[in-house]
Every structure is written in structure tokens, then in C-alpha cells.
Amino acid sequence: MTPRGKKLLATLLIVLVWLPVYALFVMGLAVHVLPRNVWYVSLLFYALAGTLWTIPIGLALPWMYREPGKP
């Protein structure tokens, strides 16, 4: 696969699949967990949720920018 095709595929998967699924999961979890907790639990939850979505994207970046033919 060409580097341009890999970047396009990864971008589409991130924007059209990963982010909507992750956002819906976090919203559903927040609705069930946060109403019964104090403000600092909400702060911690949203800080973690706002950071954790980057992990799969960070794992995809080396694949996106790897030159063809390199392992």
C-alpha cells in the first residue's frame, strides 16, 4: 500500500469509526457513572477520557508513516 493510501485509510478510520464509537462509549459511561459522584470524580473522568482517545491514534501513526517495504 502506498504511503498516501495508508494515510487516507487511517484518517478515514479515525474520523469515521474510532472517534464516533469512542465518543458514544464515553457518553454512555458518563451517564451511568457521573450523576452519583462529586465534582472531582467528574473532572478526573473527563480528563482521562479526553486523553485516552489518543492512544490508538498514536499507535496508528508509525504504521501510517512507515516506508513501504520496511517491517
CHARMM internal coordinates of N, CA and C (Angstrom, degrees):
IC EDIT
DIST 1 N 1 CA 1.4485
DIST 1 CA 1 C 1.5311
ANGL 1 N 1 CA 1 C 107.90
DIST 1 C 2 N 1.2880
ANGL 1 CA 1 C 2 N 115.70
DIHE 1 N 1 CA 1 C 2 N 139.52
DIST 2 N 2 CA 1.4598
ANGL 1 C 2 N 2 CA 120.28
DIHE 1 CA 1 C 2 N 2 CA -178.96
DIST 2 CA 2 C 1.5335
ANGL 2 N 2 CA 2 C 110.03
DIHE 1 C 2 N 2 CA 2 C -73.46
DIST 2 C 3 N 1.3242
ANGL 2 CA 2 C 3 N 116.60
DIHE 2 N 2 CA 2 C 3 N 154.99
DIST 3 N 3 CA 1.4678
ANGL 2 C 3 N 3 CA 118.57
DIHE 2 CA 2 C 3 N 3 CA 177.87
DIST 3 CA 3 C 1.5266
ANGL 3 N 3 CA 3 C 112.53
DIHE 2 C 3 N 3 CA 3 C -58.09
DIST 3 C 4 N 1.3108
ANGL 3 CA 3 C 4 N 116.66
DIHE 3 N 3 CA 3 C 4 N -36.62
DIST 4 N 4 CA 1.4749
ANGL 3 C 4 N 4 CA 119.78
DIHE 3 CA 3 C 4 N 4 CA 179.41
DIST 4 CA 4 C 1.5301
ANGL 4 N 4 CA 4 C 110.91
DIHE 3 C 4 N 4 CA 4 C -65.73
DIST 4 C 5 N 1.3370
ANGL 4 CA 4 C 5 N 116.83
DIHE 4 N 4 CA 4 C 5 N -41.13
DIST 5 N 5 CA 1.4669
ANGL 4 C 5 N 5 CA 120.97
DIHE 4 CA 4 C 5 N 5 CA 178.05
DIST 5 CA 5 C 1.5175
ANGL 5 N 5 CA 5 C 111.94
DIHE 4 C 5 N 5 CA 5 C -66.32
DIST 5 C 6 N 1.3310
ANGL 5 CA 5 C 6 N 116.96
DIHE 5 N 5 CA 5 C 6 N -38.59
DIST 6 N 6 CA 1.4685
ANGL 5 C 6 N 6 CA 120.40
DIHE 5 CA 5 C 6 N 6 CA 178.19
DIST 6 CA 6 C 1.5263
ANGL 6 N 6 CA 6 C 111.02
DIHE 5 C 6 N 6 CA 6 C -64.10
DIST 6 C 7 N 1.3147
ANGL 6 CA 6 C 7 N 116.08
DIHE 6 N 6 CA 6 C 7 N -42.20
DIST 7 N 7 CA 1.4692
ANGL 6 C 7 N 7 CA 119.78
DIHE 6 CA 6 C 7 N 7 CA 179.32
DIST 7 CA 7 C 1.5238
ANGL 7 N 7 CA 7 C 111.19
DIHE 6 C 7 N 7 CA 7 C -65.20
DIST 7 C 8 N 1.3299
ANGL 7 CA 7 C 8 N 116.14
DIHE 7 N 7 CA 7 C 8 N -41.22
DIST 8 N 8 CA 1.4610
ANGL 7 C 8 N 8 CA 120.14
DIHE 7 CA 7 C 8 N 8 CA 178.53
DIST 8 CA 8 C 1.5256
ANGL 8 N 8 CA 8 C 111.01
DIHE 7 C 8 N 8 CA 8 C -64.22
DIST 8 C 9 N 1.3301
ANGL 8 CA 8 C 9 N 116.92
DIHE 8 N 8 CA 8 C 9 N -46.48
DIST 9 N 9 CA 1.4577
ANGL 8 C 9 N 9 CA 121.20
DIHE 8 CA 8 C 9 N 9 CA 179.77
DIST 9 CA 9 C 1.5263
ANGL 9 N 9 CA 9 C 111.38
DIHE 8 C 9 N 9 CA 9 C -61.18
DIST 9 C 10 N 1.3162
ANGL 9 CA 9 C 10 N 116.55
DIHE 9 N 9 CA 9 C 10 N -47.43
DIST 10 N 10 CA 1.4654
ANGL 9 C 10 N 10 CA 119.71
DIHE 9 CA 9 C 10 N 10 CA -179.70
DIST 10 CA 10 C 1.5236
ANGL 10 N 10 CA 10 C 111.33
DIHE 9 C 10 N 10 CA 10 C -63.93
DIST 10 C 11 N 1.3143
ANGL 10 CA 10 C 11 N 117.63
DIHE 10 N 10 CA 10 C 11 N -40.55
DIST 11 N 11 CA 1.4634
ANGL 10 C 11 N 11 CA 120.90
DIHE 10 CA 10 C 11 N 11 CA 179.22
DIST 11 CA 11 C 1.5258
ANGL 11 N 11 CA 11 C 111.18
DIHE 10 C 11 N 11 CA 11 C -62.78
DIST 11 C 12 N 1.3205
ANGL 11 CA 11 C 12 N 116.39
DIHE 11 N 11 CA 11 C 12 N -44.70
DIST 12 N 12 CA 1.4661
ANGL 11 C 12 N 12 CA 119.66
DIHE 11 CA 11 C 12 N 12 CA 179.24
DIST 12 CA 12 C 1.5184
ANGL 12 N 12 CA 12 C 111.62
DIHE 11 C 12 N 12 CA 12 C -65.34
DIST 12 C 13 N 1.3252
ANGL 12 CA 12 C 13 N 117.23
DIHE 12 N 12 CA 12 C 13 N -41.79
DIST 13 N 13 CA 1.4647
ANGL 12 C 13 N 13 CA 119.58
DIHE 12 CA 12 C 13 N 13 CA 178.20
DIST 13 CA 13 C 1.5244
ANGL 13 N 13 CA 13 C 111.85
DIHE 12 C 13 N 13 CA 13 C -63.56
DIST 13 C 14 N 1.3106
ANGL 13 CA 13 C 14 N 116.79
DIHE 13 N 13 CA 13 C 14 N -40.38
DIST 14 N 14 CA 1.4617
ANGL 13 C 14 N 14 CA 120.40
DIHE 13 CA 13 C 14 N 14 CA 179.66
DIST 14 CA 14 C 1.5255
ANGL 14 N 14 CA 14 C 110.66
DIHE 13 C 14 N 14 CA 14 C -65.95
DIST 14 C 15 N 1.3187
ANGL 14 CA 14 C 15 N 116.58
DIHE 14 N 14 CA 14 C 15 N -50.00
DIST 15 N 15 CA 1.4703
ANGL 14 C 15 N 15 CA 120.63
DIHE 14 CA 14 C 15 N 15 CA -173.43
DIST 15 CA 15 C 1.5259
ANGL 15 N 15 CA 15 C 112.49
DIHE 14 C 15 N 15 CA 15 C -75.19
DIST 15 C 16 N 1.3246
ANGL 15 CA 15 C 16 N 117.08
DIHE 15 N 15 CA 15 C 16 N -39.35
DIST 16 N 16 CA 1.4675
ANGL 15 C 16 N 16 CA 119.66
DIHE 15 CA 15 C 16 N 16 CA -173.90
DIST 16 CA 16 C 1.5271
ANGL 16 N 16 CA 16 C 114.24
DIHE 15 C 16 N 16 CA 16 C -94.89
DIST 16 C 17 N 1.3211
ANGL 16 CA 16 C 17 N 117.93
DIHE 16 N 16 CA 16 C 17 N -18.58
DIST 17 N 17 CA 1.4681
ANGL 16 C 17 N 17 CA 119.66
DIHE 16 CA 16 C 17 N 17 CA -177.58
DIST 17 CA 17 C 1.5218
ANGL 17 N 17 CA 17 C 111.26
DIHE 16 C 17 N 17 CA 17 C -119.07
DIST 17 C 18 N 1.3315
ANGL 17 CA 17 C 18 N 117.22
DIHE 17 N 17 CA 17 C 18 N -62.37
DIST 18 N 18 CA 1.4587
ANGL 17 C 18 N 18 CA 120.05
DIHE 17 CA 17 C 18 N 18 CA -171.24
DIST 18 CA 18 C 1.5230
ANGL 18 N 18 CA 18 C 113.16
DIHE 17 C 18 N 18 CA 18 C -61.88
DIST 18 C 19 N 1.3167
ANGL 18 CA 18 C 19 N 118.79
DIHE 18 N 18 CA 18 C 19 N -53.47
DIST 19 N 19 CA 1.4642
ANGL 18 C 19 N 19 CA 120.47
DIHE 18 CA 18 C 19 N 19 CA -175.39
DIST 19 CA 19 C 1.5316
ANGL 19 N 19 CA 19 C 113.42
DIHE 18 C 19 N 19 CA 19 C -63.81
DIST 19 C 20 N 1.3385
ANGL 19 CA 19 C 20 N 120.32
DIHE 19 N 19 CA 19 C 20 N -44.73
DIST 20 N 20 CA 1.4745
ANGL 19 C 20 N 20 CA 118.24
DIHE 19 CA 19 C 20 N 20 CA 176.92
DIST 20 CA 20 C 1.5287
ANGL 20 N 20 CA 20 C 113.17
DIHE 19 C 20 N 20 CA 20 C -63.47
DIST 20 C 21 N 1.3157
ANGL 20 CA 20 C 21 N 117.38
DIHE 20 N 20 CA 20 C 21 N -41.47
DIST 21 N 21 CA 1.4712
ANGL 20 C 21 N 21 CA 119.99
DIHE 20 CA 20 C 21 N 21 CA 179.41
DIST 21 CA 21 C 1.5214
ANGL 21 N 21 CA 21 C 110.22
DIHE 20 C 21 N 21 CA 21 C -64.60
DIST 21 C 22 N 1.3221
ANGL 21 CA 21 C 22 N 117.14
DIHE 21 N 21 CA 21 C 22 N -45.03
DIST 22 N 22 CA 1.4592
ANGL 21 C 22 N 22 CA 120.84
DIHE 21 CA 21 C 22 N 22 CA 179.71
DIST 22 CA 22 C 1.5316
ANGL 22 N 22 CA 22 C 110.89
DIHE 21 C 22 N 22 CA 22 C -63.83
DIST 22 C 23 N 1.3222
ANGL 22 CA 22 C 23 N 117.72
DIHE 22 N 22 CA 22 C 23 N -43.45
DIST 23 N 23 CA 1.4630
ANGL 22 C 23 N 23 CA 120.71
DIHE 22 CA 22 C 23 N 23 CA -179.97
DIST 23 CA 23 C 1.5276
ANGL 23 N 23 CA 23 C 111.64
DIHE 22 C 23 N 23 CA 23 C -62.45
DIST 23 C 24 N 1.3215
ANGL 23 CA 23 C 24 N 116.85
DIHE 23 N 23 CA 23 C 24 N -43.42
DIST 24 N 24 CA 1.4682
ANGL 23 C 24 N 24 CA 119.54
DIHE 23 CA 23 C 24 N 24 CA 178.36
DIST 24 CA 24 C 1.5208
ANGL 24 N 24 CA 24 C 111.60
DIHE 23 C 24 N 24 CA 24 C -65.00
DIST 24 C 25 N 1.3225
ANGL 24 CA 24 C 25 N 116.98
DIHE 24 N 24 CA 24 C 25 N -39.31
DIST 25 N 25 CA 1.4634
ANGL 24 C 25 N 25 CA 120.64
DIHE 24 CA 24 C 25 N 25 CA 177.67
DIST 25 CA 25 C 1.5283
ANGL 25 N 25 CA 25 C 110.94
DIHE 24 C 25 N 25 CA 25 C -62.78
DIST 25 C 26 N 1.3280
ANGL 25 CA 25 C 26 N 117.09
DIHE 25 N 25 CA 25 C 26 N -46.52
DIST 26 N 26 CA 1.4673
ANGL 25 C 26 N 26 CA 120.74
DIHE 25 CA 25 C 26 N 26 CA -179.01
DIST 26 CA 26 C 1.5237
ANGL 26 N 26 CA 26 C 110.70
DIHE 25 C 26 N 26 CA 26 C -65.74
DIST 26 C 27 N 1.3279
ANGL 26 CA 26 C 27 N 117.55
DIHE 26 N 26 CA 26 C 27 N -40.37
DIST 27 N 27 CA 1.4664
ANGL 26 C 27 N 27 CA 119.75
DIHE 26 CA 26 C 27 N 27 CA 178.31
DIST 27 CA 27 C 1.5259
ANGL 27 N 27 CA 27 C 110.94
DIHE 26 C 27 N 27 CA 27 C -63.13
DIST 27 C 28 N 1.3221
ANGL 27 CA 27 C 28 N 117.00
DIHE 27 N 27 CA 27 C 28 N -44.15
DIST 28 N 28 CA 1.4602
ANGL 27 C 28 N 28 CA 120.23
DIHE 27 CA 27 C 28 N 28 CA 178.50
DIST 28 CA 28 C 1.5132
ANGL 28 N 28 CA 28 C 112.07
DIHE 27 C 28 N 28 CA 28 C -63.22
DIST 28 C 29 N 1.3239
ANGL 28 CA 28 C 29 N 116.35
DIHE 28 N 28 CA 28 C 29 N -41.76
DIST 29 N 29 CA 1.4586
ANGL 28 C 29 N 29 CA 120.20
DIHE 28 CA 28 C 29 N 29 CA 178.12
DIST 29 CA 29 C 1.5269
ANGL 29 N 29 CA 29 C 110.82
DIHE 28 C 29 N 29 CA 29 C -65.10
DIST 29 C 30 N 1.3133
ANGL 29 CA 29 C 30 N 117.22
DIHE 29 N 29 CA 29 C 30 N -41.02
DIST 30 N 30 CA 1.4621
ANGL 29 C 30 N 30 CA 121.19
DIHE 29 CA 29 C 30 N 30 CA -179.87
DIST 30 CA 30 C 1.5283
ANGL 30 N 30 CA 30 C 111.86
DIHE 29 C 30 N 30 CA 30 C -63.76
DIST 30 C 31 N 1.3184
ANGL 30 CA 30 C 31 N 117.00
DIHE 30 N 30 CA 30 C 31 N -38.56
DIST 31 N 31 CA 1.4649
ANGL 30 C 31 N 31 CA 120.32
DIHE 30 CA 30 C 31 N 31 CA -179.86
DIST 31 CA 31 C 1.5255
ANGL 31 N 31 CA 31 C 111.24
DIHE 30 C 31 N 31 CA 31 C -63.69
DIST 31 C 32 N 1.3116
ANGL 31 CA 31 C 32 N 116.59
DIHE 31 N 31 CA 31 C 32 N -34.37
DIST 32 N 32 CA 1.4626
ANGL 31 C 32 N 32 CA 119.79
DIHE 31 CA 31 C 32 N 32 CA -177.68
DIST 32 CA 32 C 1.5226
ANGL 32 N 32 CA 32 C 113.39
DIHE 31 C 32 N 32 CA 32 C -88.37
DIST 32 C 33 N 1.3079
ANGL 32 CA 32 C 33 N 118.21
DIHE 32 N 32 CA 32 C 33 N -25.73
DIST 33 N 33 CA 1.4614
ANGL 32 C 33 N 33 CA 120.92
DIHE 32 CA 32 C 33 N 33 CA -173.38
DIST 33 CA 33 C 1.5261
ANGL 33 N 33 CA 33 C 113.01
DIHE 32 C 33 N 33 CA 33 C -101.20
DIST 33 C 34 N 1.3055
ANGL 33 CA 33 C 34 N 118.22
DIHE 33 N 33 CA 33 C 34 N -42.90
DIST 34 N 34 CA 1.4579
ANGL 33 C 34 N 34 CA 120.77
DIHE 33 CA 33 C 34 N 34 CA -168.27
DIST 34 CA 34 C 1.5232
ANGL 34 N 34 CA 34 C 117.36
DIHE 33 C 34 N 34 CA 34 C -77.53
DIST 34 C 35 N 1.3103
ANGL 34 CA 34 C 35 N 121.66
DIHE 34 N 34 CA 34 C 35 N -30.84
DIST 35 N 35 CA 1.4717
ANGL 34 C 35 N 35 CA 117.98
DIHE 34 CA 34 C 35 N 35 CA -176.14
DIST 35 CA 35 C 1.5284
ANGL 35 N 35 CA 35 C 114.58
DIHE 34 C 35 N 35 CA 35 C -59.54
DIST 35 C 36 N 1.3092
ANGL 35 CA 35 C 36 N 118.07
DIHE 35 N 35 CA 35 C 36 N -24.27
DIST 36 N 36 CA 1.4613
ANGL 35 C 36 N 36 CA 120.94
DIHE 35 CA 35 C 36 N 36 CA -177.12
DIST 36 CA 36 C 1.5245
ANGL 36 N 36 CA 36 C 113.13
DIHE 35 C 36 N 36 CA 36 C -95.73
DIST 36 C 37 N 1.3229
ANGL 36 CA 36 C 37 N 118.56
DIHE 36 N 36 CA 36 C 37 N 4.51
DIST 37 N 37 CA 1.4563
ANGL 36 C 37 N 37 CA 120.89
DIHE 36 CA 36 C 37 N 37 CA -174.17
DIST 37 CA 37 C 1.5218
ANGL 37 N 37 CA 37 C 112.13
DIHE 36 C 37 N 37 CA 37 C -114.09
DIST 37 C 38 N 1.3288
ANGL 37 CA 37 C 38 N 114.62
DIHE 37 N 37 CA 37 C 38 N 166.59
DIST 38 N 38 CA 1.4604
ANGL 37 C 38 N 38 CA 121.34
DIHE 37 CA 37 C 38 N 38 CA -179.85
DIST 38 CA 38 C 1.5312
ANGL 38 N 38 CA 38 C 109.83
DIHE 37 C 38 N 38 CA 38 C -80.92
DIST 38 C 39 N 1.3341
ANGL 38 CA 38 C 39 N 116.15
DIHE 38 N 38 CA 38 C 39 N 170.72
DIST 39 N 39 CA 1.4520
ANGL 38 C 39 N 39 CA 121.88
DIHE 38 CA 38 C 39 N 39 CA -171.62
DIST 39 CA 39 C 1.5230
ANGL 39 N 39 CA 39 C 113.54
DIHE 38 C 39 N 39 CA 39 C -61.13
DIST 39 C 40 N 1.3318
ANGL 39 CA 39 C 40 N 118.64
DIHE 39 N 39 CA 39 C 40 N -36.15
DIST 40 N 40 CA 1.4577
ANGL 39 C 40 N 40 CA 119.23
DIHE 39 CA 39 C 40 N 40 CA -176.36
DIST 40 CA 40 C 1.5295
ANGL 40 N 40 CA 40 C 112.31
DIHE 39 C 40 N 40 CA 40 C -72.77
DIST 40 C 41 N 1.3165
ANGL 40 CA 40 C 41 N 117.88
DIHE 40 N 40 CA 40 C 41 N -23.13
DIST 41 N 41 CA 1.4643
ANGL 40 C 41 N 41 CA 120.43
DIHE 40 CA 40 C 41 N 41 CA 173.42
DIST 41 CA 41 C 1.5324
ANGL 41 N 41 CA 41 C 109.24
DIHE 40 C 41 N 41 CA 41 C -70.90
DIST 41 C 42 N 1.3140
ANGL 41 CA 41 C 42 N 116.48
DIHE 41 N 41 CA 41 C 42 N -40.28
DIST 42 N 42 CA 1.4693
ANGL 41 C 42 N 42 CA 120.19
DIHE 41 CA 41 C 42 N 42 CA 175.38
DIST 42 CA 42 C 1.5294
ANGL 42 N 42 CA 42 C 110.91
DIHE 41 C 42 N 42 CA 42 C -62.40
DIST 42 C 43 N 1.3142
ANGL 42 CA 42 C 43 N 116.26
DIHE 42 N 42 CA 42 C 43 N -42.89
DIST 43 N 43 CA 1.4582
ANGL 42 C 43 N 43 CA 120.54
DIHE 42 CA 42 C 43 N 43 CA 178.84
DIST 43 CA 43 C 1.5252
ANGL 43 N 43 CA 43 C 110.87
DIHE 42 C 43 N 43 CA 43 C -60.74
DIST 43 C 44 N 1.3060
ANGL 43 CA 43 C 44 N 117.45
DIHE 43 N 43 CA 43 C 44 N -45.94
DIST 44 N 44 CA 1.4604
ANGL 43 C 44 N 44 CA 121.92
DIHE 43 CA 43 C 44 N 44 CA 178.48
DIST 44 CA 44 C 1.5270
ANGL 44 N 44 CA 44 C 111.21
DIHE 43 C 44 N 44 CA 44 C -63.90
DIST 44 C 45 N 1.3276
ANGL 44 CA 44 C 45 N 116.20
DIHE 44 N 44 CA 44 C 45 N -43.10
DIST 45 N 45 CA 1.4636
ANGL 44 C 45 N 45 CA 120.75
DIHE 44 CA 44 C 45 N 45 CA 179.51
DIST 45 CA 45 C 1.5274
ANGL 45 N 45 CA 45 C 111.15
DIHE 44 C 45 N 45 CA 45 C -59.10
DIST 45 C 46 N 1.3216
ANGL 45 CA 45 C 46 N 117.15
DIHE 45 N 45 CA 45 C 46 N -49.91
DIST 46 N 46 CA 1.4592
ANGL 45 C 46 N 46 CA 120.22
DIHE 45 CA 45 C 46 N 46 CA -177.34
DIST 46 CA 46 C 1.5258
ANGL 46 N 46 CA 46 C 111.88
DIHE 45 C 46 N 46 CA 46 C -70.89
DIST 46 C 47 N 1.3197
ANGL 46 CA 46 C 47 N 117.42
DIHE 46 N 46 CA 46 C 47 N -31.48
DIST 47 N 47 CA 1.4686
ANGL 46 C 47 N 47 CA 119.70
DIHE 46 CA 46 C 47 N 47 CA 175.58
DIST 47 CA 47 C 1.5276
ANGL 47 N 47 CA 47 C 110.39
DIHE 46 C 47 N 47 CA 47 C -65.59
DIST 47 C 48 N 1.3200
ANGL 47 CA 47 C 48 N 116.82
DIHE 47 N 47 CA 47 C 48 N -43.93
DIST 48 N 48 CA 1.4727
ANGL 47 C 48 N 48 CA 120.25
DIHE 47 CA 47 C 48 N 48 CA 177.55
DIST 48 CA 48 C 1.5223
ANGL 48 N 48 CA 48 C 111.54
DIHE 47 C 48 N 48 CA 48 C -67.53
DIST 48 C 49 N 1.3206
ANGL 48 CA 48 C 49 N 116.69
DIHE 48 N 48 CA 48 C 49 N -45.71
DIST 49 N 49 CA 1.4635
ANGL 48 C 49 N 49 CA 120.00
DIHE 48 CA 48 C 49 N 49 CA -179.42
DIST 49 CA 49 C 1.5275
ANGL 49 N 49 CA 49 C 111.14
DIHE 48 C 49 N 49 CA 49 C -63.39
DIST 49 C 50 N 1.3071
ANGL 49 CA 49 C 50 N 116.91
DIHE 49 N 49 CA 49 C 50 N -35.31
DIST 50 N 50 CA 1.4532
ANGL 49 C 50 N 50 CA 120.44
DIHE 49 CA 49 C 50 N 50 CA 179.27
DIST 50 CA 50 C 1.5133
ANGL 50 N 50 CA 50 C 113.64
DIHE 49 C 50 N 50 CA 50 C -73.74
DIST 50 C 51 N 1.3238
ANGL 50 CA 50 C 51 N 116.91
DIHE 50 N 50 CA 50 C 51 N -16.99
DIST 51 N 51 CA 1.4585
ANGL 50 C 51 N 51 CA 121.69
DIHE 50 CA 50 C 51 N 51 CA 179.47
DIST 51 CA 51 C 1.5234
ANGL 51 N 51 CA 51 C 112.57
DIHE 50 C 51 N 51 CA 51 C -99.91
DIST 51 C 52 N 1.3121
ANGL 51 CA 51 C 52 N 117.52
DIHE 51 N 51 CA 51 C 52 N -37.52
DIST 52 N 52 CA 1.4638
ANGL 51 C 52 N 52 CA 121.40
DIHE 51 CA 51 C 52 N 52 CA -172.62
DIST 52 CA 52 C 1.5248
ANGL 52 N 52 CA 52 C 114.38
DIHE 51 C 52 N 52 CA 52 C -68.24
DIST 52 C 53 N 1.3208
ANGL 52 CA 52 C 53 N 118.78
DIHE 52 N 52 CA 52 C 53 N -21.53
DIST 53 N 53 CA 1.4587
ANGL 52 C 53 N 53 CA 119.48
DIHE 52 CA 52 C 53 N 53 CA -179.83
DIST 53 CA 53 C 1.5182
ANGL 53 N 53 CA 53 C 111.75
DIHE 52 C 53 N 53 CA 53 C -66.98
DIST 53 C 54 N 1.3286
ANGL 53 CA 53 C 54 N 117.41
DIHE 53 N 53 CA 53 C 54 N -18.49
DIST 54 N 54 CA 1.4625
ANGL 53 C 54 N 54 CA 120.14
DIHE 53 CA 53 C 54 N 54 CA -178.14
DIST 54 CA 54 C 1.5214
ANGL 54 N 54 CA 54 C 113.71
DIHE 53 C 54 N 54 CA 54 C -79.70
DIST 54 C 55 N 1.3272
ANGL 54 CA 54 C 55 N 118.69
DIHE 54 N 54 CA 54 C 55 N -17.49
DIST 55 N 55 CA 1.4665
ANGL 54 C 55 N 55 CA 120.82
DIHE 54 CA 54 C 55 N 55 CA -175.80
DIST 55 CA 55 C 1.5259
ANGL 55 N 55 CA 55 C 111.97
DIHE 54 C 55 N 55 CA 55 C -61.24
DIST 55 C 56 N 1.3340
ANGL 55 CA 55 C 56 N 121.02
DIHE 55 N 55 CA 55 C 56 N -52.81
DIST 56 N 56 CA 1.4646
ANGL 55 C 56 N 56 CA 118.92
DIHE 55 CA 55 C 56 N 56 CA 178.44
DIST 56 CA 56 C 1.5289
ANGL 56 N 56 CA 56 C 113.15
DIHE 55 C 56 N 56 CA 56 C -62.57
DIST 56 C 57 N 1.3120
ANGL 56 CA 56 C 57 N 116.80
DIHE 56 N 56 CA 56 C 57 N -32.00
DIST 57 N 57 CA 1.4566
ANGL 56 C 57 N 57 CA 119.62
DIHE 56 CA 56 C 57 N 57 CA 178.37
DIST 57 CA 57 C 1.5285
ANGL 57 N 57 CA 57 C 109.64
DIHE 56 C 57 N 57 CA 57 C -68.79
DIST 57 C 58 N 1.3186
ANGL 57 CA 57 C 58 N 116.34
DIHE 57 N 57 CA 57 C 58 N -40.24
DIST 58 N 58 CA 1.4600
ANGL 57 C 58 N 58 CA 120.16
DIHE 57 CA 57 C 58 N 58 CA 176.72
DIST 58 CA 58 C 1.5155
ANGL 58 N 58 CA 58 C 112.53
DIHE 57 C 58 N 58 CA 58 C -63.83
DIST 58 C 59 N 1.3251
ANGL 58 CA 58 C 59 N 116.95
DIHE 58 N 58 CA 58 C 59 N -31.28
DIST 59 N 59 CA 1.4585
ANGL 58 C 59 N 59 CA 120.54
DIHE 58 CA 58 C 59 N 59 CA 176.56
DIST 59 CA 59 C 1.5249
ANGL 59 N 59 CA 59 C 111.52
DIHE 58 C 59 N 59 CA 59 C -75.12
DIST 59 C 60 N 1.3142
ANGL 59 CA 59 C 60 N 117.68
DIHE 59 N 59 CA 59 C 60 N -26.86
DIST 60 N 60 CA 1.4632
ANGL 59 C 60 N 60 CA 121.33
DIHE 59 CA 59 C 60 N 60 CA 179.99
DIST 60 CA 60 C 1.5238
ANGL 60 N 60 CA 60 C 112.25
DIHE 59 C 60 N 60 CA 60 C -80.57
DIST 60 C 61 N 1.3144
ANGL 60 CA 60 C 61 N 117.94
DIHE 60 N 60 CA 60 C 61 N -25.76
DIST 61 N 61 CA 1.4631
ANGL 60 C 61 N 61 CA 120.45
DIHE 60 CA 60 C 61 N 61 CA -176.09
DIST 61 CA 61 C 1.5255
ANGL 61 N 61 CA 61 C 113.62
DIHE 60 C 61 N 61 CA 61 C -60.05
DIST 61 C 62 N 1.3366
ANGL 61 CA 61 C 62 N 120.82
DIHE 61 N 61 CA 61 C 62 N -45.85
DIST 62 N 62 CA 1.4735
ANGL 61 C 62 N 62 CA 118.42
DIHE 61 CA 61 C 62 N 62 CA 177.90
DIST 62 CA 62 C 1.5255
ANGL 62 N 62 CA 62 C 112.36
DIHE 61 C 62 N 62 CA 62 C -59.98
DIST 62 C 63 N 1.3162
ANGL 62 CA 62 C 63 N 117.58
DIHE 62 N 62 CA 62 C 63 N -37.27
DIST 63 N 63 CA 1.4637
ANGL 62 C 63 N 63 CA 120.40
DIHE 62 CA 62 C 63 N 63 CA 177.61
DIST 63 CA 63 C 1.5248
ANGL 63 N 63 CA 63 C 110.66
DIHE 62 C 63 N 63 CA 63 C -65.27
DIST 63 C 64 N 1.3212
ANGL 63 CA 63 C 64 N 116.81
DIHE 63 N 63 CA 63 C 64 N -40.47
DIST 64 N 64 CA 1.4604
ANGL 63 C 64 N 64 CA 120.74
DIHE 63 CA 63 C 64 N 64 CA -178.68
DIST 64 CA 64 C 1.5239
ANGL 64 N 64 CA 64 C 111.83
DIHE 63 C 64 N 64 CA 64 C -63.33
DIST 64 C 65 N 1.3203
ANGL 64 CA 64 C 65 N 117.09
DIHE 64 N 64 CA 64 C 65 N -38.69
DIST 65 N 65 CA 1.4532
ANGL 64 C 65 N 65 CA 120.43
DIHE 64 CA 64 C 65 N 65 CA -172.63
DIST 65 CA 65 C 1.5281
ANGL 65 N 65 CA 65 C 113.49
DIHE 64 C 65 N 65 CA 65 C -101.00
DIST 65 C 66 N 1.3358
ANGL 65 CA 65 C 66 N 118.12
DIHE 65 N 65 CA 65 C 66 N 3.43
DIST 66 N 66 CA 1.4489
ANGL 65 C 66 N 66 CA 121.18
DIHE 65 CA 65 C 66 N 66 CA 177.45
DIST 66 CA 66 C 1.5187
ANGL 66 N 66 CA 66 C 109.31
DIHE 65 C 66 N 66 CA 66 C -69.43
DIST 66 C 67 N 1.3180
ANGL 66 CA 66 C 67 N 115.64
DIHE 66 N 66 CA 66 C 67 N 136.69
DIST 67 N 67 CA 1.4551
ANGL 66 C 67 N 67 CA 121.12
DIHE 66 CA 66 C 67 N 67 CA 178.78
DIST 67 CA 67 C 1.5189
ANGL 67 N 67 CA 67 C 109.93
DIHE 66 C 67 N 67 CA 67 C -70.28
DIST 67 C 68 N 1.3190
ANGL 67 CA 67 C 68 N 118.41
DIHE 67 N 67 CA 67 C 68 N 146.55
DIST 68 N 68 CA 1.4640
ANGL 67 C 68 N 68 CA 120.71
DIHE 67 CA 67 C 68 N 68 CA 177.94
DIST 68 CA 68 C 1.5345
ANGL 68 N 68 CA 68 C 111.21
DIHE 67 C 68 N 68 CA 68 C -61.33
DIST 68 C 69 N 1.3183
ANGL 68 CA 68 C 69 N 115.32
DIHE 68 N 68 CA 68 C 69 N 139.25
DIST 69 N 69 CA 1.4489
ANGL 68 C 69 N 69 CA 121.35
DIHE 68 CA 68 C 69 N 69 CA 178.16
DIST 69 CA 69 C 1.5178
ANGL 69 N 69 CA 69 C 114.41
DIHE 68 C 69 N 69 CA 69 C 90.33
DIST 69 C 70 N 1.3314
ANGL 69 CA 69 C 70 N 119.11
DIHE 69 N 69 CA 69 C 70 N -9.00
DIST 70 N 70 CA 1.4534
ANGL 69 C 70 N 70 CA 121.52
DIHE 69 CA 69 C 70 N 70 CA 177.77
DIST 70 CA 70 C 1.5247
ANGL 70 N 70 CA 70 C 108.59
DIHE 69 C 70 N 70 CA 70 C -94.56
DIST 70 C 71 N 1.3277
ANGL 70 CA 70 C 71 N 117.46
DIHE 70 N 70 CA 70 C 71 N 140.79
DIST 71 N 71 CA 1.4787
ANGL 70 C 71 N 71 CA 119.85
DIHE 70 CA 70 C 71 N 71 CA -179.86
DIST 71 CA 71 C 1.4904
ANGL 71 N 71 CA 71 C 114.14
DIHE 70 C 71 N 71 CA 71 C -71.35
END
COOR INIT
IC SEED 1 N 1 CA 1 C
IC BUILD
